[in-house]
Amino acid sequence: MAVIVTGASGFIGGAIARALANRDETVYALGRRDPEIPGVNFQAWDLTEPASEAVKSLASKATAVFHCAGIAAVNADDDEFYSVKVTGTRNVLDAFAKARIVHISSTTV
């Protein structure tokens, strides 16, 4: 089985993806940017949009999702925050309805 990590190009998601890859877990990083972590498979997804068929196809493989995607721009407007943090989280939950979801966010986000 596989573990999905959103936001793996960021600090928290990247640390989780590296740790899982170092344990020889099958890891898929989903996001806008490739985290370029050895042993981590990248699939592009802007989670403010519904999941593509390619992303949805990972659902049957996923046992867990570490949802770490966020927006760190302190000057982002309320609509941007809502789009990423609320709509994005809803899209993750919809795409991986049967997986265990661990939602992680930092206080600075």
C-alpha positions in Angstrom: 0.0 0.0 0.0 1.0 3.6 -0.3 1.0 6.9 1.6 0.0 10.2 0.1 1.6 13.4 1.2 0.1 16.8 0.1 2.4 19.8 0.5 5.6 17.6 0.3 7.5 20.6 -1.3 7.0 22.5 2.0 8.8 22.1 5.4 6.4 19.9 7.2 5.2 17.8 4.3 8.7 17.4 3.0 10.0 16.1 6.4 7.1 13.5 6.5 7.7 12.4 2.9 11.5 12.0 3.4 10.9 10.0 6.7 8.4 7.7 5.0 10.7 7.2 1.9 13.6 6.5 4.2 11.5 3.7 5.7 11.0 2.3 2.2 7.3 3.1 2.2 5.6 3.8 -1.2 5.1 7.6 -1.1 3.2 9.8 -3.5 3.6 13.6 -3.2 0.7 15.5 -4.5 1.0 19.2 -5.1 1.9 22.1 -7.4 5.6 21.6 -7.1 7.8 18.5 -7.3 9.5 18.1 -3.9 12.4 16.3 -5.7 12.8 13.8 -2.8 14.6 10.6 -3.7 12.1 7.7 -3.5 9.0 9.9 -3.6 6.7 9.7 -6.6 5.3 13.1 -7.7 1.8 13.7 -9.1 0.9 17.3 -10.0 -2.4 18.5 -8.4 -3.6 22.0 -7.5 -5.8 20.9 -4.7 -8.0 24.0 -5.0 -9.4 22.1 -8.0 -11.2 18.7 -7.8 -8.9 15.7 -8.2 -8.0 14.5 -11.7 -8.6 10.9 -12.7 -4.8 10.3 -12.2 -5.0 11.5 -8.6 -8.2 9.6 -8.0 -6.5 6.4 -9.2 -4.2 6.6 -6.3 -7.1 6.2 -3.8 -7.2 2.4 -4.2 -3.5 2.3 -3.2 -3.6 4.7 -0.3 -3.8 3.6 3.3 -3.1 7.1 4.7 -3.0 10.7 3.6 -0.8 13.3 5.4 -2.5 16.5 4.3 0.1 19.2 4.8 -0.6 21.5 1.9 -1.2 25.1 2.8 -0.5 28.7 1.9 2.3 30.4 3.7 2.1 33.8 2.0 1.4 36.3 4.8 0.0 38.7 2.3 -2.5 36.3 0.8 -6.1 37.5 0.8 -9.0 35.7 2.6 -10.2 34.1 -0.7 -6.8 32.5 -1.3 -6.6 31.1 2.3 -10.2 29.8 2.0 -9.5 28.2 -1.4 -6.4 26.3 -0.1 -7.3 25.5 3.5 -11.0 24.8 3.2 -11.8 23.9 -0.5 -8.4 22.1 -0.8 -9.0 20.1 2.4 -12.6 19.2 1.1 -11.1 18.1 -2.2 -8.5 15.9 -0.4 -11.3 14.3 1.7 -13.4 13.7 -1.4 -10.5 12.1 -3.4 -9.4 9.8 -0.6 -12.7 9.1 1.2 -11.6 5.6 2.4 -8.1 6.5 3.6 -7.0 7.6 7.0 -6.4 11.3 6.9 -3.9 13.2 9.0 -4.4 16.9 8.6 -1.4 19.0 9.7 -1.1 22.7 9.7 1.3 25.2 11.3 0.3 28.2 13.3 2.2 30.4 11.0 -0.1 29.3 8.2 
